[in-house]
Amino acid sequence: FQHGYSYLSLDRANRFLLGVNYFDGLVDVYSLDEAGNPDQRVAKLNEGRRNAHCVFPSPDNRFVYIPYVKETNALFQYRFDSKTGKLTPLDPQNAHPPEGTGPRHMAYHPQKPIVYFSNEQHLGVSAYDIEKSGQLKLRQVCDAVDKDESKKGVSSSDIAITPDGRFLFAGIRGHTRDFDWISRYRIQENGDLELLGLTPADKIPWGLTLSPDGNYLLATAFQGGTLTAFRITETGELQKSASLNWDKSISDLVAR
């Protein structure tokens, strides 16, 4: 690779690897060889903006979205050519998330044309409709904490949605104070979110993912050095069932 990346993902056909760089705004796409190894860089964009935190193709593999946190606070939209890997900015390119939200990571609804973003600065979750043109249209910003709660030294992290589309979870990290949670949401029939509550987490919950059967939420704690499994109940509660201590900082994870 030419440089490091803050996030990597595969396209839906597993033919291309997409990456974004947090510090310089570079967006790259690599073709994959038959063994799945990165081959040639087939697309390169320099958006000239810091704080890109994720890149993820849409379920139909036609569009790609890149959220930007902190003062950049942007949500860039592209058309994706699944044959060549080329990215073409949509017009408008920026979906213009509400001020102070800072979209960080994303999760697509498994059945509906809706995408959800964890908001690093706002601490809650935003929901967007995916229009046929690929443009994102804001439908909801759902708070996770009281509006009067200080957000200083706190930020949101990862996001995960159950395979049946009933529940959504997002991490909240207390960097400088004791404020570490996993927020729990019910996804209503129309795709809107309803906050169910907050579940205590180990220090600085960073990465979230679902077990392959969708029955457990797995969460890493960056400062706590733990990997915790929570059983997801029928009502969306999280029940801690097991925890491993890694004695080192861990961030992201993949379940297979």
C-alpha positions as CSV (number, residue, x, y, z in Angstrom):
1,F,0.0,0.0,0.0
2,Q,1.1,3.6,-0.6
3,H,0.0,4.7,2.9
4,G,-2.0,3.6,5.9
5,Y,-5.8,3.4,6.1
6,S,-8.3,4.2,8.8
7,Y,-10.9,1.8,7.3
8,L,-10.9,-1.0,4.7
9,S,-13.9,-2.8,3.1
10,L,-14.6,-5.1,0.2
11,D,-17.2,-4.5,-2.5
12,R,-20.2,-6.8,-2.5
13,A,-18.7,-9.1,-5.2
14,N,-15.4,-9.4,-3.4
15,R,-13.5,-8.1,-6.4
16,F,-12.2,-4.8,-5.0
17,L,-10.7,-3.5,-1.8
18,L,-11.6,0.1,-0.8
19,G,-9.7,2.2,1.7
20,V,-9.7,5.7,3.2
21,N,-7.0,7.6,5.0
22,Y,-8.0,9.5,8.1
23,F,-5.2,12.1,7.9
24,D,-5.0,13.2,4.3
25,G,-8.4,12.4,2.7
26,L,-7.1,9.9,0.2
27,V,-9.5,7.3,-1.1
28,D,-8.2,4.2,-2.9
29,V,-9.6,1.2,-4.7
30,Y,-7.6,-1.9,-5.4
31,S,-8.5,-4.8,-7.6
32,L,-8.1,-8.3,-6.1
33,D,-6.4,-11.3,-7.7
34,E,-7.9,-14.8,-7.8
35,A,-6.4,-15.5,-4.3
36,G,-8.0,-12.4,-2.9
37,N,-4.8,-10.4,-2.6
38,P,-4.6,-6.7,-3.5
39,D,-3.4,-6.4,-7.1
40,Q,-3.5,-3.0,-8.8
41,R,-4.8,0.4,-7.6
42,V,-7.6,1.1,-10.0
43,A,-9.0,4.3,-8.5
44,K,-7.5,7.1,-6.5
45,L,-9.2,10.2,-5.2
46,N,-7.8,13.0,-3.1
47,E,-10.6,14.9,-1.4
48,G,-8.3,17.1,0.5
49,R,-10.2,16.7,3.8
50,R,-9.2,15.1,7.1
51,N,-11.1,12.8,9.3
52,A,-12.5,10.2,6.9
53,H,-13.5,7.3,9.1
54,C,-15.2,4.6,7.0
55,V,-15.9,3.5,3.4
56,F,-18.6,1.0,2.6
57,P,-20.4,0.0,-0.6
58,S,-24.2,-0.1,-0.7
59,P,-26.0,-3.5,-0.6
60,D,-26.6,-3.3,-4.4
61,N,-22.9,-2.5,-5.0
62,R,-23.9,0.7,-7.0
63,F,-22.9,3.4,-4.5
64,V,-20.2,4.1,-1.9
65,Y,-20.4,6.4,1.1
66,I,-17.6,8.0,3.2
67,P,-18.4,9.7,6.5
68,Y,-16.2,12.3,8.0
69,V,-16.0,13.1,11.8
70,K,-15.1,16.1,13.9
71,E,-14.9,19.6,12.3
72,T,-15.1,18.1,8.7
73,N,-18.5,16.7,9.5
74,A,-19.3,15.5,6.0
75,L,-20.9,12.6,4.2
76,F,-19.5,12.0,0.7
77,Q,-21.5,10.0,-1.9
78,Y,-20.1,8.2,-5.0
79,R,-21.4,6.0,-7.8
80,F,-19.4,2.8,-7.9
81,D,-18.6,0.9,-11.1
82,S,-18.5,-2.7,-9.9
83,K,-16.7,-3.8,-13.2
84,T,-13.8,-1.3,-13.0
85,G,-13.8,-0.1,-9.4
86,K,-14.1,3.5,-10.5
87,L,-15.7,6.0,-8.1
88,T,-17.6,9.0,-9.5
89,P,-18.9,11.7,-7.1
90,L,-22.6,12.2,-7.0
91,D,-24.1,15.7,-7.4
92,P,-24.2,17.0,-4.8
93,Q,-21.3,15.1,-3.4
94,N,-21.9,15.9,0.2
95,A,-25.1,14.8,1.9
96,H,-24.5,17.6,4.5
97,P,-25.1,15.9,7.9
98,P,-26.5,18.1,10.6
99,E,-24.0,20.4,12.3
100,G,-22.1,18.7,15.2
101,T,-23.1,15.1,14.4
102,G,-19.8,13.8,13.0
103,P,-20.9,10.5,11.2
104,R,-18.3,7.8,11.9
105,H,-19.3,4.3,11.0
106,M,-22.3,2.9,9.1
107,A,-24.7,-0.1,9.0
108,Y,-27.2,-0.9,6.3
109,H,-30.7,-2.1,7.1
110,P,-30.9,-5.7,5.9
111,Q,-34.2,-5.3,4.0
112,K,-34.9,-1.6,3.6
113,P,-33.0,1.1,1.6
114,I,-31.9,2.8,4.8
115,V,-28.4,3.4,6.2
116,Y,-27.6,4.3,9.8
117,F,-24.5,6.2,11.0
118,S,-23.0,6.4,14.5
119,N,-22.4,10.0,15.3
120,E,-19.0,10.5,16.9
121,Q,-19.6,14.0,18.2
122,H,-23.4,13.8,18.7
123,L,-23.2,10.4,20.4
124,G,-26.5,9.2,18.8
125,V,-27.4,7.6,15.5
126,S,-28.6,9.2,12.2
127,A,-30.8,7.4,9.7
128,Y,-30.8,8.2,6.0
129,D,-33.0,7.0,3.2
130,I,-31.0,5.8,0.1
131,E,-32.8,7.2,-2.9
132,K,-32.7,5.5,-6.3
133,S,-30.1,8.1,-7.5
134,G,-27.9,7.0,-4.6
135,Q,-28.4,10.3,-2.8
136,L,-28.8,10.1,1.0
137,K,-31.8,11.9,2.5
138,L,-31.9,12.4,6.3
139,R,-34.9,10.9,7.9
140,Q,-33.9,10.9,11.6
141,V,-31.3,11.9,14.2
142,C,-31.9,9.8,17.3
143,D,-30.3,11.0,20.6
144,A,-28.6,8.5,22.9
145,V,-28.0,10.8,25.9
146,D,-29.8,13.7,27.3
147,K,-29.3,16.9,25.4
148,D,-28.0,18.6,28.6
149,E,-25.4,15.8,29.1
150,S,-21.9,17.1,28.5
151,K,-20.2,15.5,25.5
152,K,-16.7,16.7,26.5
153,G,-14.2,13.8,26.5
154,V,-16.8,11.4,25.0
155,S,-17.4,10.1,21.5
156,S,-19.3,7.5,19.7
157,S,-17.6,4.5,18.0
158,D,-18.9,1.5,16.1
159,I,-22.4,0.5,15.0
160,A,-24.0,-2.9,14.4
161,I,-27.5,-4.0,13.3
162,T,-29.0,-7.5,13.8
163,P,-29.6,-9.6,10.7
164,D,-33.3,-9.5,11.2
165,G,-33.3,-5.7,11.2
166,R,-35.0,-5.4,14.7
167,F,-32.2,-3.9,16.8
168,L,-29.2,-1.6,16.4
169,F,-26.3,-1.0,18.8
170,A,-23.7,1.7,19.0
171,G,-20.7,2.3,21.3
172,I,-20.1,5.4,23.4
173,R,-16.5,6.0,24.7
174,G,-15.5,7.9,27.8
175,H,-12.0,9.0,26.9
176,T,-11.5,11.3,29.9
177,R,-14.3,10.3,32.2
178,D,-16.3,7.3,33.2
179,F,-18.9,7.2,30.5
180,D,-18.7,3.9,28.6
181,W,-21.9,2.5,27.2
182,I,-23.5,0.5,24.4
183,S,-26.6,2.3,23.2
184,R,-29.6,0.1,22.2
185,Y,-32.2,0.9,19.7
186,R,-35.3,-0.8,18.4
187,I,-35.8,-0.4,14.6
188,Q,-39.5,0.2,13.9
189,E,-41.4,-1.1,10.9
190,N,-40.8,2.1,8.9
191,G,-37.1,2.1,9.7
192,D,-37.1,4.8,12.4
193,L,-35.2,4.3,15.6
194,E,-36.4,4.1,19.2
195,L,-33.9,4.4,22.0
196,L,-34.2,1.5,24.4
197,G,-31.5,2.5,26.8
198,L,-27.8,2.2,27.6
199,T,-25.8,-0.9,28.7
200,P,-22.6,-0.5,30.7
201,A,-19.4,-1.4,28.7
202,D,-15.8,-1.9,29.6
203,K,-13.4,1.0,29.2
204,I,-13.7,2.6,25.7
205,P,-15.9,0.3,23.7
206,W,-14.4,0.5,20.2
207,G,-15.5,-2.3,17.9
208,L,-18.9,-3.9,17.6
209,T,-20.0,-6.9,15.5
210,L,-22.7,-9.6,15.6
211,S,-22.0,-13.3,15.9
212,P,-22.8,-15.2,12.7
213,D,-26.1,-16.4,14.1
214,G,-27.1,-12.9,15.1
215,N,-27.7,-13.9,18.8
216,Y,-24.7,-12.2,20.3
217,L,-23.1,-8.7,20.2
218,L,-19.3,-8.8,20.5
219,A,-17.6,-5.7,21.8
220,T,-13.9,-4.8,22.2
221,A,-12.7,-2.4,24.8
222,F,-9.7,-0.4,23.6
223,Q,-8.4,0.7,27.1
224,G,-10.0,-2.2,29.0
225,G,-8.3,-4.7,26.8
226,T,-11.3,-7.0,26.8
227,L,-13.5,-8.8,24.3
228,T,-17.1,-9.2,25.6
229,A,-20.0,-11.2,24.3
230,F,-23.5,-10.0,25.1
231,R,-26.6,-12.1,24.5
232,I,-29.3,-10.2,22.7
233,T,-32.7,-10.9,24.3
234,E,-36.0,-10.8,22.5
235,T,-36.6,-7.3,23.7
236,G,-33.2,-5.9,22.7
237,E,-31.6,-6.1,26.1
238,L,-27.9,-7.0,26.3
239,Q,-26.9,-9.7,28.8
240,K,-23.2,-10.1,29.4
241,S,-22.4,-13.8,28.9
242,A,-18.6,-14.0,28.5
243,S,-15.5,-11.9,28.5
244,L,-11.8,-12.4,27.5
245,N,-9.0,-10.3,28.8
246,W,-6.3,-9.7,26.1
247,D,-4.0,-7.5,28.3
248,K,-3.6,-5.1,25.3
249,S,-5.5,-2.5,23.5
250,I,-7.8,-3.9,20.9
251,S,-10.1,-2.0,18.5
252,D,-11.8,-3.7,15.6
253,L,-12.9,-7.3,15.1
254,V,-14.5,-9.6,12.6
255,A,-16.7,-12.6,13.4
256,R,-16.8,-15.6,11.0
